[in-house]
Amino acid sequence: MSIPQLTTEQLQAARAAATQARRERAELKAKVRTGAYSLAQALDVAQADDVLAHVKVVDLLKSLPRVGEKRATAVMEKLDIASNRRIRGLGRHQVAGLKAEFK
């Protein structure tokens, strides 16, 4: 199956939509970083939003204060979460584990 050729207008619309999605994801991580959202709130918001559900779990954890690469990786291994998992792909036990870990 070949890739369909998009018109210039369709390409511009797709670029604009992608840019907006990146901004929304960055805004979620910034709110977690500044403390406006707790991890539990961020997970709840992301579960309800299709765009935010594509944030990688490790990136969300690293945006928490005092959580870097090592701690994020350790928590994900402890809860049996794959390193490439996105919020949408988390199971209910994994979500509950994350919320309990970062109360």
Biopython code that builds the backbone (N, CA, C, O; Angstrom):
import numpy as np
from Bio.PDB.StructureBuilder import StructureBuilder

atoms = [
    (1, "MET", "N", (0.849, -1.173, 0.000)),
    (1, "MET", "CA", (0.000, 0.000, 0.000)),
    (1, "MET", "C", (0.895, 1.236, 0.000)),
    (1, "MET", "O", (1.815, 1.341, 0.811)),
    (2, "SER", "N", (0.633, 2.145, -0.885)),
    (2, "SER", "CA", (1.445, 3.351, -0.975)),
    (2, "SER", "C", (0.902, 4.442, -0.047)),
    (2, "SER", "O", (-0.269, 4.446, 0.333)),
    (3, "ILE", "N", (1.775, 5.336, 0.288)),
    (3, "ILE", "CA", (1.401, 6.455, 1.153)),
    (3, "ILE", "C", (0.646, 7.478, 0.314)),
    (3, "ILE", "O", (1.118, 7.865, -0.755)),
    (4, "PRO", "N", (-0.522, 7.924, 0.782)),
    (4, "PRO", "CA", (-1.280, 8.902, -0.008)),
    (4, "PRO", "C", (-0.556, 10.245, -0.060)),
    (4, "PRO", "O", (0.073, 10.661, 0.913)),
    (5, "GLN", "N", (-0.651, 10.900, -1.181)),
    (5, "GLN", "CA", (-0.071, 12.224, -1.352)),
    (5, "GLN", "C", (-1.042, 13.258, -0.789)),
    (5, "GLN", "O", (-2.222, 13.282, -1.138)),
    (6, "LEU", "N", (-0.525, 14.100, 0.078)),
    (6, "LEU", "CA", (-1.356, 15.122, 0.713)),
    (6, "LEU", "C", (-1.180, 16.451, -0.008)),
    (6, "LEU", "O", (-0.120, 16.755, -0.556)),
    (7, "THR", "N", (-2.240, 17.218, 0.013)),
    (7, "THR", "CA", (-2.152, 18.548, -0.568)),
    (7, "THR", "C", (-1.379, 19.452, 0.384)),
    (7, "THR", "O", (-1.131, 19.087, 1.534)),
    (8, "THR", "N", (-1.008, 20.608, -0.090)),
    (8, "THR", "CA", (-0.274, 21.571, 0.741)),
    (8, "THR", "C", (-1.097, 21.967, 1.959)),
    (8, "THR", "O", (-0.565, 22.093, 3.062)),
    (9, "GLU", "N", (-2.398, 22.164, 1.757)),
    (9, "GLU", "CA", (-3.263, 22.543, 2.874)),
    (9, "GLU", "C", (-3.349, 21.421, 3.914)),
    (9, "GLU", "O", (-3.345, 21.683, 5.116)),
    (10, "GLN", "N", (-3.425, 20.170, 3.442)),
    (10, "GLN", "CA", (-3.489, 19.048, 4.367)),
    (10, "GLN", "C", (-2.191, 18.907, 5.157)),
    (10, "GLN", "O", (-2.217, 18.595, 6.348)),
    (11, "LEU", "N", (-1.060, 19.135, 4.498)),
    (11, "LEU", "CA", (0.230, 19.086, 5.183)),
    (11, "LEU", "C", (0.331, 20.176, 6.242)),
    (11, "LEU", "O", (0.795, 19.925, 7.354)),
    (12, "GLN", "N", (-0.101, 21.376, 5.901)),
    (12, "GLN", "CA", (-0.063, 22.480, 6.864)),
    (12, "GLN", "C", (-0.962, 22.188, 8.061)),
    (12, "GLN", "O", (-0.592, 22.471, 9.201)),
    (13, "ALA", "N", (-2.141, 21.624, 7.806)),
    (13, "ALA", "CA", (-3.055, 21.291, 8.897)),
    (13, "ALA", "C", (-2.452, 20.209, 9.790)),
    (13, "ALA", "O", (-2.572, 20.272, 11.014)),
    (14, "ALA", "N", (-1.812, 19.231, 9.190)),
    (14, "ALA", "CA", (-1.186, 18.155, 9.964)),
    (14, "ALA", "C", (-0.035, 18.699, 10.807)),
    (14, "ALA", "O", (0.125, 18.311, 11.965)),
    (15, "ARG", "N", (0.762, 19.592, 10.235)),
    (15, "ARG", "CA", (1.864, 20.202, 10.996)),
    (15, "ARG", "C", (1.338, 21.014, 12.164)),
    (15, "ARG", "O", (1.881, 20.953, 13.267)),
    (16, "ALA", "N", (0.276, 21.778, 11.920)),
    (16, "ALA", "CA", (-0.312, 22.600, 12.983)),
    (16, "ALA", "C", (-0.872, 21.716, 14.104)),
    (16, "ALA", "O", (-0.716, 22.031, 15.284)),
    (17, "ALA", "N", (-1.514, 20.628, 13.735)),
    (17, "ALA", "CA", (-2.068, 19.724, 14.742)),
    (17, "ALA", "C", (-0.953, 19.072, 15.558)),
    (17, "ALA", "O", (-1.084, 18.926, 16.773)),
    (18, "ALA", "N", (0.130, 18.682, 14.910)),
    (18, "ALA", "CA", (1.258, 18.068, 15.610)),
    (18, "ALA", "C", (1.920, 19.059, 16.555)),
    (18, "ALA", "O", (2.287, 18.704, 17.675)),
    (19, "THR", "N", (2.070, 20.290, 16.110)),
    (19, "THR", "CA", (2.666, 21.325, 16.949)),
    (19, "THR", "C", (1.802, 21.586, 18.178)),
    (19, "THR", "O", (2.317, 21.729, 19.287)),
    (20, "GLN", "N", (0.505, 21.648, 17.979)),
    (20, "GLN", "CA", (-0.415, 21.879, 19.098)),
    (20, "GLN", "C", (-0.347, 20.719, 20.092)),
    (20, "GLN", "O", (-0.357, 20.938, 21.303)),
    (21, "ALA", "N", (-0.278, 19.504, 19.592)),
    (21, "ALA", "CA", (-0.193, 18.332, 20.470)),
    (21, "ALA", "C", (1.092, 18.369, 21.292)),
    (21, "ALA", "O", (1.065, 18.078, 22.488)),
    (22, "ARG", "N", (2.221, 18.725, 20.666)),
    (22, "ARG", "CA", (3.491, 18.823, 21.402)),
    (22, "ARG", "C", (3.413, 19.891, 22.479)),
    (22, "ARG", "O", (3.937, 19.707, 23.577)),
    (23, "ARG", "N", (2.766, 20.998, 22.174)),
    (23, "ARG", "CA", (2.620, 22.074, 23.167)),
    (23, "ARG", "C", (1.785, 21.621, 24.359)),
    (23, "ARG", "O", (2.123, 21.919, 25.505)),
    (24, "GLU", "N", (0.702, 20.907, 24.095)),
    (24, "GLU", "CA", (-0.159, 20.431, 25.179)),
    (24, "GLU", "C", (0.586, 19.443, 26.072)),
    (24, "GLU", "O", (0.456, 19.480, 27.296)),
    (25, "ARG", "N", (1.366, 18.560, 25.452)),
    (25, "ARG", "CA", (2.143, 17.592, 26.237)),
    (25, "ARG", "C", (3.209, 18.293, 27.071)),
    (25, "ARG", "O", (3.428, 17.942, 28.230)),
    (26, "ALA", "N", (3.862, 19.274, 26.485)),
    (26, "ALA", "CA", (4.879, 20.039, 27.217)),
    (26, "ALA", "C", (4.243, 20.809, 28.370)),
    (26, "ALA", "O", (4.838, 20.932, 29.441)),
    (27, "GLU", "N", (3.048, 21.323, 28.154)),
    (27, "GLU", "CA", (2.344, 22.065, 29.204)),
    (27, "GLU", "C", (2.002, 21.149, 30.382)),
    (27, "GLU", "O", (2.114, 21.556, 31.538)),
    (28, "LEU", "N", (1.590, 19.920, 30.092)),
    (28, "LEU", "CA", (1.296, 18.965, 31.163)),
    (28, "LEU", "C", (2.551, 18.703, 31.986)),
    (28, "LEU", "O", (2.505, 18.736, 33.216)),
    (29, "LYS", "N", (3.669, 18.443, 31.316)),
    (29, "LYS", "CA", (4.918, 18.175, 32.036)),
    (29, "LYS", "C", (5.376, 19.402, 32.814)),
    (29, "LYS", "O", (5.935, 19.264, 33.902)),
    (30, "ALA", "N", (5.153, 20.594, 32.281)),
    (30, "ALA", "CA", (5.525, 21.823, 32.990)),
    (30, "ALA", "C", (4.677, 22.004, 34.251)),
    (30, "ALA", "O", (5.185, 22.448, 35.281)),
    (31, "LYS", "N", (3.400, 21.665, 34.175)),
    (31, "LYS", "CA", (2.536, 21.771, 35.358)),
    (31, "LYS", "C", (2.968, 20.795, 36.442)),
    (31, "LYS", "O", (2.901, 21.114, 37.629)),
    (32, "VAL", "N", (3.408, 19.615, 36.041)),
    (32, "VAL", "CA", (3.912, 18.650, 37.019)),
    (32, "VAL", "C", (5.222, 19.160, 37.608)),
    (32, "VAL", "O", (5.451, 19.057, 38.813)),
    (33, "ARG", "N", (6.074, 19.708, 36.757)),
    (33, "ARG", "CA", (7.384, 20.211, 37.206)),
    (33, "ARG", "C", (7.223, 21.336, 38.216)),
    (33, "ARG", "O", (7.971, 21.393, 39.193)),
    (34, "THR", "N", (6.268, 22.230, 38.006)),
    (34, "THR", "CA", (6.085, 23.378, 38.898)),
    (34, "THR", "C", (5.240, 23.049, 40.127)),
    (34, "THR", "O", (5.162, 23.854, 41.056)),
    (35, "GLY", "N", (4.613, 21.884, 40.141)),
    (35, "GLY", "CA", (3.796, 21.510, 41.284)),
    (35, "GLY", "C", (2.335, 21.877, 41.145)),
    (35, "GLY", "O", (1.562, 21.675, 42.083)),
    (36, "ALA", "N", (1.933, 22.410, 40.003)),
    (36, "ALA", "CA", (0.527, 22.736, 39.786)),
    (36, "ALA", "C", (-0.315, 21.461, 39.740)),
    (36, "ALA", "O", (-1.475, 21.462, 40.155)),
    (37, "TYR", "N", (0.268, 20.381, 39.237)),
    (37, "TYR", "CA", (-0.384, 19.071, 39.205)),
    (37, "TYR", "C", (0.474, 18.080, 39.979)),
    (37, "TYR", "O", (1.701, 18.099, 39.883)),
    (38, "SER", "N", (-0.168, 17.231, 40.729)),
    (38, "SER", "CA", (0.545, 16.089, 41.305)),
    (38, "SER", "C", (0.601, 15.014, 40.221)),
    (38, "SER", "O", (-0.036, 15.148, 39.176)),
    (39, "LEU", "N", (1.356, 13.958, 40.470)),
    (39, "LEU", "CA", (1.420, 12.882, 39.487)),
    (39, "LEU", "C", (0.042, 12.253, 39.305)),
    (39, "LEU", "O", (-0.351, 11.935, 38.183)),
    (40, "ALA", "N", (-0.686, 12.074, 40.392)),
    (40, "ALA", "CA", (-2.021, 11.481, 40.310)),
    (40, "ALA", "C", (-2.957, 12.336, 39.458)),
    (40, "ALA", "O", (-3.713, 11.812, 38.640)),
    (41, "GLN", "N", (-2.903, 13.647, 39.652)),
    (41, "GLN", "CA", (-3.747, 14.538, 38.857)),
    (41, "GLN", "C", (-3.349, 14.479, 37.383)),
    (41, "GLN", "O", (-4.212, 14.443, 36.506)),
    (42, "ALA", "N", (-2.049, 14.470, 37.111)),
    (42, "ALA", "CA", (-1.575, 14.418, 35.737)),
    (42, "ALA", "C", (-2.014, 13.122, 35.062)),
    (42, "ALA", "O", (-2.421, 13.138, 33.900)),
    (43, "LEU", "N", (-1.936, 12.004, 35.775)),
    (43, "LEU", "CA", (-2.369, 10.731, 35.202)),
    (43, "LEU", "C", (-3.864, 10.737, 34.909)),
    (43, "LEU", "O", (-4.302, 10.243, 33.870)),
    (44, "ASP", "N", (-4.643, 11.297, 35.827)),
    (44, "ASP", "CA", (-6.092, 11.358, 35.620)),
    (44, "ASP", "C", (-6.449, 12.238, 34.427)),
    (44, "ASP", "O", (-7.307, 11.880, 33.620)),
    (45, "VAL", "N", (-5.791, 13.384, 34.319)),
    (45, "VAL", "CA", (-6.047, 14.293, 33.192)),
    (45, "VAL", "C", (-5.647, 13.628, 31.875)),
    (45, "VAL", "O", (-6.365, 13.723, 30.879)),
    (46, "ALA", "N", (-4.503, 12.960, 31.880)),
    (46, "ALA", "CA", (-3.998, 12.333, 30.660)),
    (46, "ALA", "C", (-4.864, 11.152, 30.224)),
    (46, "ALA", "O", (-5.027, 10.915, 29.027)),
    (47, "GLN", "N", (-5.418, 10.417, 31.177)),
    (47, "GLN", "CA", (-6.280, 9.284, 30.822)),
    (47, "GLN", "C", (-7.530, 9.755, 30.090)),
    (47, "GLN", "O", (-8.072, 9.028, 29.257)),
    (48, "ALA", "N", (-7.990, 10.966, 30.395)),
    (48, "ALA", "CA", (-9.209, 11.490, 29.792)),
    (48, "ALA", "C", (-8.959, 12.246, 28.485)),
    (48, "ALA", "O", (-9.915, 12.591, 27.791)),
    (49, "ASP", "N", (-7.712, 12.508, 28.139)),
    (49, "ASP", "CA", (-7.382, 13.313, 26.964)),
    (49, "ASP", "C", (-6.543, 12.484, 25.991)),
    (49, "ASP", "O", (-5.484, 11.977, 26.360)),
    (50, "ASP", "N", (-7.012, 12.346, 24.751)),
    (50, "ASP", "CA", (-6.307, 11.528, 23.757)),
    (50, "ASP", "C", (-4.914, 12.053, 23.449)),
    (50, "ASP", "O", (-3.997, 11.263, 23.225)),
    (51, "VAL", "N", (-4.736, 13.361, 23.431)),
    (51, "VAL", "CA", (-3.427, 13.935, 23.114)),
    (51, "VAL", "C", (-2.446, 13.694, 24.261)),
    (51, "VAL", "O", (-1.310, 13.278, 24.031)),
    (52, "LEU", "N", (-2.877, 13.952, 25.480)),
    (52, "LEU", "CA", (-1.997, 13.816, 26.637)),
    (52, "LEU", "C", (-1.708, 12.359, 26.975)),
    (52, "LEU", "O", (-0.718, 12.064, 27.644)),
    (53, "ALA", "N", (-2.553, 11.455, 26.523)),
    (53, "ALA", "CA", (-2.352, 10.039, 26.803)),
    (53, "ALA", "C", (-1.122, 9.489, 26.086)),
    (53, "ALA", "O", (-0.682, 8.380, 26.390)),
    (54, "HIS", "N", (-0.564, 10.235, 25.150)),
    (54, "HIS", "CA", (0.608, 9.786, 24.402)),
    (54, "HIS", "C", (1.927, 10.208, 25.048)),
    (54, "HIS", "O", (2.991, 9.969, 24.476)),
    (55, "VAL", "N", (1.881, 10.828, 26.222)),
    (55, "VAL", "CA", (3.108, 11.200, 26.927)),
    (55, "VAL", "C", (3.759, 9.921, 27.447)),
    (55, "VAL", "O", (3.080, 9.052, 27.993)),
    (56, "LYS", "N", (5.072, 9.808, 27.276)),
    (56, "LYS", "CA", (5.777, 8.640, 27.813)),
    (56, "LYS", "C", (5.818, 8.742, 29.333)),
    (56, "LYS", "O", (6.023, 9.818, 29.893)),
    (57, "VAL", "N", (5.622, 7.614, 29.979)),
    (57, "VAL", "CA", (5.584, 7.569, 31.443)),
    (57, "VAL", "C", (6.913, 8.046, 32.022)),
    (57, "VAL", "O", (6.928, 8.810, 32.987)),
    (58, "VAL", "N", (8.022, 7.604, 31.444)),
    (58, "VAL", "CA", (9.333, 7.997, 31.958)),
    (58, "VAL", "C", (9.523, 9.514, 31.873)),
    (58, "VAL", "O", (10.111, 10.109, 32.776)),
    (59, "ASP", "N", (9.038, 10.139, 30.812)),
    (59, "ASP", "CA", (9.153, 11.595, 30.683)),
    (59, "ASP", "C", (8.312, 12.306, 31.735)),
    (59, "ASP", "O", (8.730, 13.324, 32.285)),
    (60, "LEU", "N", (7.129, 11.771, 32.014)),
    (60, "LEU", "CA", (6.281, 12.365, 33.044)),
    (60, "LEU", "C", (6.932, 12.226, 34.417)),
    (60, "LEU", "O", (6.903, 13.163, 35.216)),
    (61, "LEU", "N", (7.518, 11.065, 34.693)),
    (61, "LEU", "CA", (8.184, 10.868, 35.982)),
    (61, "LEU", "C", (9.384, 11.790, 36.124)),
    (61, "LEU", "O", (9.610, 12.349, 37.197)),
    (62, "LYS", "N", (10.155, 11.956, 35.056)),
    (62, "LYS", "CA", (11.335, 12.818, 35.128)),
    (62, "LYS", "C", (10.972, 14.287, 35.284)),
    (62, "LYS", "O", (11.817, 15.093, 35.675)),
    (63, "SER", "N", (9.731, 14.645, 34.986)),
    (63, "SER", "CA", (9.326, 16.039, 35.177)),
    (63, "SER", "C", (8.940, 16.324, 36.630)),
    (63, "SER", "O", (8.746, 17.479, 37.009)),
    (64, "LEU", "N", (8.830, 15.268, 37.442)),
    (64, "LEU", "CA", (8.566, 15.464, 38.868)),
    (64, "LEU", "C", (9.805, 16.032, 39.549)),
    (64, "LEU", "O", (10.927, 15.696, 39.172)),
    (65, "PRO", "N", (9.613, 16.891, 40.551)),
    (65, "PRO", "CA", (10.769, 17.385, 41.306)),
    (65, "PRO", "C", (11.510, 16.234, 41.984)),
    (65, "PRO", "O", (10.887, 15.319, 42.521)),
    (66, "ARG", "N", (12.834, 16.284, 41.957)),
    (66, "ARG", "CA", (13.714, 15.314, 42.593)),
    (66, "ARG", "C", (13.606, 13.909, 42.015)),
    (66, "ARG", "O", (13.931, 12.933, 42.692)),
    (67, "VAL", "N", (13.153, 13.800, 40.769)),
    (67, "VAL", "CA", (13.126, 12.509, 40.088)),
    (67, "VAL", "C", (13.917, 12.660, 38.799)),
    (67, "VAL", "O", (13.568, 13.447, 37.919)),
    (68, "GLY", "N", (14.979, 11.895, 38.712)),
    (68, "GLY", "CA", (15.810, 11.922, 37.519)),
    (68, "GLY", "C", (15.707, 10.607, 36.775)),
    (68, "GLY", "O", (14.797, 9.812, 37.008)),
    (69, "GLU", "N", (16.645, 10.392, 35.884)),
    (69, "GLU", "CA", (16.660, 9.189, 35.054)),
    (69, "GLU", "C", (16.735, 7.913, 35.907)),
    (69, "GLU", "O", (15.999, 6.956, 35.667)),
    (70, "LYS", "N", (17.627, 7.910, 36.899)),
    (70, "LYS", "CA", (17.819, 6.697, 37.705)),
    (70, "LYS", "C", (16.583, 6.343, 38.519)),
    (70, "LYS", "O", (16.149, 5.191, 38.523)),
    (71, "ARG", "N", (16.020, 7.324, 39.204)),
    (71, "ARG", "CA", (14.852, 7.030, 40.047)),
    (71, "ARG", "C", (13.645, 6.657, 39.189)),
    (71, "ARG", "O", (12.889, 5.753, 39.544)),
    (72, "ALA", "N", (13.460, 7.346, 38.066)),
    (72, "ALA", "CA", (12.341, 7.034, 37.183)),
    (72, "ALA", "C", (12.465, 5.602, 36.660)),
    (72, "ALA", "O", (11.481, 4.864, 36.619)),
    (73, "THR", "N", (13.670, 5.217, 36.262)),
    (73, "THR", "CA", (13.896, 3.869, 35.758)),
    (73, "THR", "C", (13.671, 2.831, 36.853)),
    (73, "THR", "O", (13.075, 1.782, 36.610)),
    (74, "ALA", "N", (14.152, 3.130, 38.063)),
    (74, "ALA", "CA", (13.980, 2.196, 39.180)),
    (74, "ALA", "C", (12.504, 1.993, 39.511)),
    (74, "ALA", "O", (12.072, 0.863, 39.738)),
    (75, "VAL", "N", (11.738, 3.064, 39.540)),
    (75, "VAL", "CA", (10.310, 2.961, 39.845)),
    (75, "VAL", "C", (9.586, 2.177, 38.758)),
    (75, "VAL", "O", (8.723, 1.348, 39.047)),
    (76, "MET", "N", (9.942, 2.445, 37.511)),
    (76, "MET", "CA", (9.281, 1.737, 36.412)),
    (76, "MET", "C", (9.618, 0.245, 36.437)),
    (76, "MET", "O", (8.754, -0.585, 36.156)),
    (77, "GLU", "N", (10.849, -0.100, 36.767)),
    (77, "GLU", "CA", (11.215, -1.519, 36.872)),
    (77, "GLU", "C", (10.485, -2.179, 38.037)),
    (77, "GLU", "O", (10.023, -3.315, 37.927)),
    (78, "LYS", "N", (10.385, -1.464, 39.145)),
    (78, "LYS", "CA", (9.701, -1.985, 40.333)),
    (78, "LYS", "C", (8.230, -2.290, 40.030)),
    (78, "LYS", "O", (7.681, -3.287, 40.500)),
    (79, "LEU", "N", (7.605, -1.417, 39.238)),
    (79, "LEU", "CA", (6.185, -1.583, 38.915)),
    (79, "LEU", "C", (5.964, -2.361, 37.618)),
    (79, "LEU", "O", (4.830, -2.488, 37.155)),
    (80, "ASP", "N", (7.046, -2.882, 37.031)),
    (80, "ASP", "CA", (6.984, -3.674, 35.808)),
    (80, "ASP", "C", (6.347, -2.890, 34.647)),
    (80, "ASP", "O", (5.438, -3.369, 33.969)),
    (81, "ILE", "N", (6.858, -1.673, 34.449)),
    (81, "ILE", "CA", (6.408, -0.819, 33.347)),
    (81, "ILE", "C", (7.536, -0.752, 32.329)),
    (81, "ILE", "O", (8.675, -0.447, 32.682)),
    (82, "ALA", "N", (7.230, -1.032, 31.086)),
    (82, "ALA", "CA", (8.236, -0.996, 30.019)),
    (82, "ALA", "C", (8.750, 0.429, 29.830)),
    (82, "ALA", "O", (8.026, 1.396, 30.061)),
    (83, "SER", "N", (10.002, 0.545, 29.408)),
    (83, "SER", "CA", (10.629, 1.861, 29.280)),
    (83, "SER", "C", (9.997, 2.721, 28.188)),
    (83, "SER", "O", (10.113, 3.945, 28.230)),
    (84, "ASN", "N", (9.339, 2.111, 27.225)),
    (84, "ASN", "CA", (8.732, 2.877, 26.142)),
    (84, "ASN", "C", (7.218, 3.033, 26.315)),
    (84, "ASN", "O", (6.533, 3.468, 25.389)),
    (85, "ARG", "N", (6.699, 2.686, 27.480)),
    (85, "ARG", "CA", (5.249, 2.736, 27.724)),
    (85, "ARG", "C", (4.750, 4.169, 27.789)),
    (85, "ARG", "O", (5.402, 5.050, 28.348)),
    (86, "ARG", "N", (3.596, 4.376, 27.213)),
    (86, "ARG", "CA", (2.934, 5.681, 27.279)),
    (86, "ARG", "C", (1.794, 5.591, 28.296)),
    (86, "ARG", "O", (1.387, 4.495, 28.682)),
    (87, "ILE", "N", (1.290, 6.727, 28.721)),
    (87, "ILE", "CA", (0.269, 6.755, 29.769)),
    (87, "ILE", "C", (-0.946, 5.912, 29.384)),
    (87, "ILE", "O", (-1.501, 5.202, 30.223)),
    (88, "ARG", "N", (-1.353, 5.988, 28.137)),
    (88, "ARG", "CA", (-2.525, 5.239, 27.692)),
    (88, "ARG", "C", (-2.321, 3.731, 27.859)),
    (88, "ARG", "O", (-3.294, 3.002, 28.054)),
    (89, "GLY", "N", (-1.102, 3.260, 27.788)),
    (89, "GLY", "CA", (-0.829, 1.839, 27.849)),
    (89, "GLY", "C", (-0.664, 1.276, 29.249)),
    (89, "GLY", "O", (-0.375, 0.089, 29.407)),
    (90, "LEU", "N", (-0.840, 2.100, 30.256)),
    (90, "LEU", "CA", (-0.691, 1.628, 31.638)),
    (90, "LEU", "C", (-1.922, 0.836, 32.069)),
    (90, "LEU", "O", (-3.051, 1.169, 31.707)),
    (91, "GLY", "N", (-1.684, -0.214, 32.846)),
    (91, "GLY", "CA", (-2.779, -0.963, 33.442)),
    (91, "GLY", "C", (-3.225, -0.299, 34.732)),
    (91, "GLY", "O", (-2.545, 0.584, 35.254)),
    (92, "ARG", "N", (-4.355, -0.723, 35.235)),
    (92, "ARG", "CA", (-4.891, -0.068, 36.444)),
    (92, "ARG", "C", (-4.000, -0.306, 37.655)),
    (92, "ARG", "O", (-3.898, 0.561, 38.524)),
    (93, "HIS", "N", (-3.352, -1.468, 37.727)),
    (93, "HIS", "CA", (-2.452, -1.736, 38.845)),
    (93, "HIS", "C", (-1.186, -0.885, 38.740)),
    (93, "HIS", "O", (-0.638, -0.454, 39.755)),
    (94, "GLN", "N", (-0.726, -0.646, 37.519)),
    (94, "GLN", "CA", (0.448, 0.197, 37.324)),
    (94, "GLN", "C", (0.138, 1.641, 37.693)),
    (94, "GLN", "O", (0.954, 2.313, 38.323)),
    (95, "VAL", "N", (-1.040, 2.118, 37.303)),
    (95, "VAL", "CA", (-1.454, 3.478, 37.664)),
    (95, "VAL", "C", (-1.566, 3.606, 39.177)),
    (95, "VAL", "O", (-1.096, 4.584, 39.758)),
    (96, "ALA", "N", (-2.182, 2.628, 39.807)),
    (96, "ALA", "CA", (-2.315, 2.654, 41.269)),
    (96, "ALA", "C", (-0.947, 2.619, 41.935)),
    (96, "ALA", "O", (-0.736, 3.297, 42.941)),
    (97, "GLY", "N", (-0.020, 1.846, 41.396)),
    (97, "GLY", "CA", (1.330, 1.782, 41.941)),
    (97, "GLY", "C", (2.058, 3.100, 41.824)),
    (97, "GLY", "O", (2.739, 3.520, 42.759)),
    (98, "LEU", "N", (1.921, 3.764, 40.679)),
    (98, "LEU", "CA", (2.554, 5.078, 40.496)),
    (98, "LEU", "C", (1.979, 6.102, 41.457)),
    (98, "LEU", "O", (2.715, 6.892, 42.048)),
    (99, "LYS", "N", (0.670, 6.087, 41.612)),
    (99, "LYS", "CA", (0.037, 7.048, 42.515)),
    (99, "LYS", "C", (0.479, 6.801, 43.962)),
    (99, "LYS", "O", (0.688, 7.749, 44.718)),
    (100, "ALA", "N", (0.619, 5.541, 44.341)),
    (100, "ALA", "CA", (1.047, 5.220, 45.697)),
    (100, "ALA", "C", (2.505, 5.591, 45.916)),
    (100, "ALA", "O", (2.878, 6.032, 47.004)),
    (101, "GLU", "N", (3.333, 5.417, 44.889)),
    (101, "GLU", "CA", (4.760, 5.709, 44.991)),
    (101, "GLU", "C", (5.023, 7.209, 45.170)),
    (101, "GLU", "O", (5.951, 7.596, 45.881)),
    (102, "PHE", "N", (4.205, 8.051, 44.526)),
    (102, "PHE", "CA", (4.438, 9.510, 44.529)),
    (102, "PHE", "C", (3.235, 10.243, 45.109)),
    (102, "PHE", "O", (2.648, 11.094, 44.440)),
    (103, "LYS", "N", (2.865, 9.924, 46.339)),
    (103, "LYS", "CA", (1.726, 10.605, 46.988)),
    (103, "LYS", "C", (2.018, 12.039, 47.231)),
    (103, "LYS", "O", (1.175, 12.758, 47.767)),
]
sb = StructureBuilder()
sb.init_structure("model")
sb.init_model(0)
sb.init_chain("A")
sb.init_seg("    ")
for serial, (resi, resn, name, xyz) in enumerate(atoms, 1):
    if name == "N":
        sb.init_residue(resn, " ", resi, " ")
    sb.init_atom(name, np.array(xyz, "f"), 0.0, 1.0, " ", f" {name:<3s}", serial, name[0])
structure = sb.get_structure()
